Amino acid sequence: MRIVVIALLLASAASAASAQTATTCKAQAAEKKLSGAALTSFTKRCEKDAETTCDASAKEKKLAGAAKTSFTKKCVSDAVGT
């Protein structure tokens, strides 16, 4: 239980920091006025990049198990803009 609480606190801090420094995938796609296949391709690539970055961040924070899963899910969600 403590690990989950800590993970949620870390995720909140990370999402606040990332929200201030980077735009979301959806915002970038809207800015580029993408649609159709270009939007789909961009979104998939952006989500994959976000997942890679979030996994690396979780590893750096030495998270494991439920804490890593929770952190990564929140991190990717924030990066994508859902």
C-alpha positions as CSV (number, residue, x, y, z in Angstrom):
1,M,0.0,0.0,0.0
2,R,2.8,2.4,0.9
3,I,4.5,1.7,-2.4
4,V,1.4,2.6,-4.4
5,V,0.9,5.9,-2.4
6,I,4.6,6.8,-3.0
7,A,4.2,6.0,-6.7
8,L,1.2,8.1,-7.0
9,L,3.0,11.0,-5.3
10,L,5.9,10.6,-7.6
11,A,3.7,10.4,-10.6
12,S,1.9,13.6,-9.6
13,A,5.2,15.4,-9.2
14,A,6.5,14.1,-12.5
15,S,3.3,15.0,-14.4
16,A,3.3,18.5,-13.0
17,A,6.9,18.9,-14.1
18,S,6.3,17.4,-17.5
19,A,3.2,19.5,-18.1
20,Q,5.2,22.6,-17.5
21,T,8.1,21.7,-19.9
22,A,6.5,19.9,-22.8
23,T,3.3,19.8,-24.8
24,T,1.2,16.7,-25.2
25,C,1.1,14.5,-28.3
26,K,-2.5,15.7,-29.0
27,A,-1.4,19.4,-28.7
28,Q,1.5,18.8,-31.1
29,A,-0.8,17.0,-33.6
30,A,-3.3,19.9,-33.4
31,E,-0.5,22.4,-33.8
32,K,0.7,20.6,-36.9
33,K,-2.9,20.3,-38.2
34,L,-2.5,16.6,-38.8
35,S,-5.4,14.3,-39.8
36,G,-6.1,10.9,-41.2
37,A,-3.1,8.6,-41.6
38,A,-0.6,11.3,-40.7
39,L,-2.4,11.8,-37.4
40,T,-2.5,8.1,-36.7
41,S,1.2,7.6,-37.5
42,F,2.3,10.6,-35.5
43,T,0.2,9.6,-32.5
44,K,1.5,6.0,-32.5
45,R,5.1,7.2,-32.7
46,C,4.6,9.8,-30.0
47,E,3.0,7.3,-27.6
48,K,5.9,4.9,-28.2
49,D,8.4,7.6,-27.5
50,A,6.5,8.6,-24.4
51,E,6.4,5.0,-23.1
52,T,10.2,4.7,-23.7
53,T,10.8,7.9,-21.8
54,C,8.5,7.0,-18.9
55,D,10.0,3.5,-18.6
56,A,13.5,5.1,-18.4
57,S,12.2,7.5,-15.8
58,A,10.7,4.7,-13.7
59,K,14.0,2.8,-13.9
60,E,15.9,5.9,-12.8
61,K,13.6,6.2,-9.8
62,K,14.2,2.5,-9.1
63,L,10.4,1.7,-9.2
64,A,9.2,-1.8,-9.5
65,G,6.0,-3.8,-9.5
66,A,2.8,-1.9,-9.0
67,A,4.6,1.4,-8.4
68,K,6.3,1.2,-11.8
69,T,3.1,0.2,-13.5
70,S,1.2,3.1,-11.9
71,F,3.9,5.6,-12.6
72,T,4.4,4.6,-16.2
73,K,0.6,4.6,-16.9
74,K,0.2,8.1,-15.5
75,C,3.3,9.4,-17.2
76,V,2.3,8.1,-20.6
77,S,-1.2,9.4,-20.2
78,D,0.1,12.8,-19.3
79,A,2.5,12.8,-22.3
80,V,-0.2,11.7,-24.8
81,G,-2.8,14.2,-23.4
82,T,-5.6,11.9,-22.5
